[in-house]
Amino acid sequence: MKNMSPVAFYFASVVSFVLANVLKDKSLSFYYILLVLGLVFFFIGMIKRIRTKR
């Protein structure tokens, strides 16, 4: 995970958000898990982006 680029984390967050919206009607617990996972991936990508800019 250290060598992954911030764009990969942003892409993973987008995929998590899309899957969360697709699975919203089928399973509400997976919806919330994927939503939180998407937010975590987004913030990890943002932190990696800030650290690599310096």
Order of alpha helices (4+ residues) and beta strands (2+ residues): alpha-alpha
